[in-house]
């Protein structure tokens, strides 16, 4: 089953100082935190804040290419979680063909925001994300499930500020 989500904000992991994009389902019952790179977080933040840059960045370039090719992003799916790594697919309609393009979730989300395409997360990914072993993260010393739950529970809208990285 697919669950439609929205980007509810960006945050920083207090242990590893790695950016996190937070996805929330429409009923605000589930929050899916996805650790992402700094450049992708900056790209997402730029779009969330409607900041126009003098020159196109990578995701803006991709949108421009899609527009010039008359390709439409029909949706983005976060479709798997394996070994603490999330996977995504960008669904395109181009020349009468439906294409599924493998992507990192951060790139897929950045493109979805620019194309105003819906973002979905598979139910199995939501369930798996509740069990992510954060002690296996390469950076920092890891964080327990209880610590993460406390961190996410205590986040307020003000914590997201202006998405500065």
Buried (B, 14 or more C-beta within 10 A) or exposed (E): EBBEBBBBBBBBBEBBEBBBBBBBBEEEEBBBBBBBEEBBBBBBBBBBEEEEEEEEBEBBEBBEEBEEEEBEBBBBBBBBBEEBEBBBBBBBEEEEEEEEBEBBBBBBBBBBBBBEBBBBBBEEBBEBBEEBEBEEBEEBEBBEEEEBEEBEEEBEEEEBEEBEE
